[in-house]
Amino acid sequence: MTSEAPRTCSDTPGVAIGLSVFFVGIGLLVLVFLLAFRMFGDPGVLTALASQGPAAAGGQGAAPSPMTGALVKMGQQVVVLFVMLLAGSLVASKGIHLYAAGR
């Protein structure tokens, strides 16, 4: 029975690439957090909601209120931030795996 000897040398380029990919992923996560902070710090949606009085009784074919548009826009931004957060975490995870494979 032969057993493999443990690897004693590390793959320096692999470690460097793994660390750089990891830091790119961390940078993406920081960017997402800054964008989220700026988005939720903007009182635009809250101002739009507060400026609306009680909704007038609208029948069929009534135009949507500006409040609906503001909520839809905010929902879209939250979905985009979630996708960016997912991408950043996957990139950081891949960097850790590359780093571990190179050691």
C-alpha positions as CSV (number, residue, x, y, z in Angstrom):
1,M,0.0,0.0,0.0
2,T,1.3,3.3,-1.0
3,S,0.2,6.5,0.5
4,E,0.7,9.9,-1.0
5,A,3.1,12.2,0.7
6,P,1.6,15.5,1.9
7,R,2.3,18.4,-0.3
8,T,5.0,20.6,1.2
9,C,5.3,23.4,-1.3
10,S,2.6,25.9,-2.0
11,D,1.4,27.2,-5.4
12,T,2.4,30.9,-5.1
13,P,0.5,32.1,-8.2
14,G,-2.6,30.2,-7.1
15,V,-2.5,31.6,-3.6
16,A,-2.0,35.2,-5.1
17,I,-4.9,34.7,-7.5
18,G,-7.1,33.3,-4.8
19,L,-6.4,36.2,-2.5
20,S,-7.0,38.8,-5.2
21,V,-10.3,37.2,-6.2
22,F,-11.3,37.1,-2.5
23,F,-10.5,40.8,-2.1
24,V,-12.5,41.6,-5.3
25,G,-15.5,39.8,-3.8
26,I,-15.1,41.7,-0.5
27,G,-14.9,45.0,-2.5
28,L,-18.1,44.1,-4.2
29,L,-19.8,43.4,-0.9
30,V,-18.6,46.7,0.5
31,L,-19.9,48.5,-2.6
32,V,-23.3,46.8,-2.1
33,F,-23.5,47.9,1.5
34,L,-22.6,51.5,0.6
35,L,-25.2,51.5,-2.1
36,A,-27.8,50.1,0.3
37,F,-26.9,52.7,2.9
38,R,-27.2,55.5,0.4
39,M,-30.5,54.1,-1.0
40,F,-32.2,53.7,2.4
41,G,-30.8,57.0,3.7
42,D,-32.5,58.8,0.8
43,P,-35.9,60.1,2.1
44,G,-37.4,60.2,-1.4
45,V,-39.7,57.2,-1.0
46,L,-40.7,58.3,2.5
47,T,-41.4,61.8,1.2
48,A,-43.5,60.4,-1.6
49,L,-45.5,58.3,0.8
50,A,-46.0,61.1,3.3
51,S,-47.1,63.6,0.6
52,Q,-49.9,61.4,-0.5
53,G,-53.2,62.1,1.2
54,P,-56.0,59.6,1.6
55,A,-56.5,57.9,-1.8
56,A,-59.4,59.2,-3.8
57,A,-61.9,56.7,-4.8
58,G,-60.9,55.6,-8.2
59,G,-62.9,53.4,-10.5
60,Q,-61.8,51.1,-13.3
61,G,-58.9,52.5,-15.3
62,A,-57.8,54.9,-12.7
63,A,-54.2,56.0,-13.1
64,P,-51.7,54.5,-10.6
65,S,-50.7,56.8,-7.8
66,P,-47.1,58.1,-7.5
67,M,-46.9,56.1,-4.3
68,T,-47.2,52.9,-6.3
69,G,-44.4,54.0,-8.6
70,A,-42.2,54.8,-5.7
71,L,-42.8,51.5,-4.0
72,V,-42.2,49.6,-7.3
73,K,-38.9,51.5,-7.8
74,M,-37.8,50.7,-4.3
75,G,-38.7,47.0,-4.8
76,Q,-36.6,46.9,-8.0
77,Q,-33.6,48.5,-6.2
78,V,-33.9,46.0,-3.4
79,V,-33.9,43.1,-5.9
80,V,-30.9,44.5,-7.7
81,L,-29.0,44.9,-4.4
82,F,-29.8,41.3,-3.5
83,V,-28.4,40.1,-6.8
84,M,-25.3,42.2,-6.3
85,L,-24.9,40.8,-2.8
86,L,-25.2,37.3,-4.0
87,A,-22.6,37.9,-6.8
88,G,-20.1,39.4,-4.3
89,S,-20.5,36.6,-1.9
90,L,-20.0,34.0,-4.6
91,V,-16.9,35.7,-5.9
92,A,-15.4,36.0,-2.3
93,S,-16.2,32.3,-1.8
94,K,-14.5,31.3,-5.0
95,G,-11.5,33.3,-3.9
96,I,-11.3,31.4,-0.7
97,H,-11.6,28.1,-2.5
98,L,-8.8,29.1,-4.9
99,Y,-6.6,30.2,-2.0
100,A,-7.2,26.9,-0.1
101,A,-6.4,24.9,-3.3
102,G,-3.1,26.7,-3.7
103,R,-1.9,26.1,-0.2
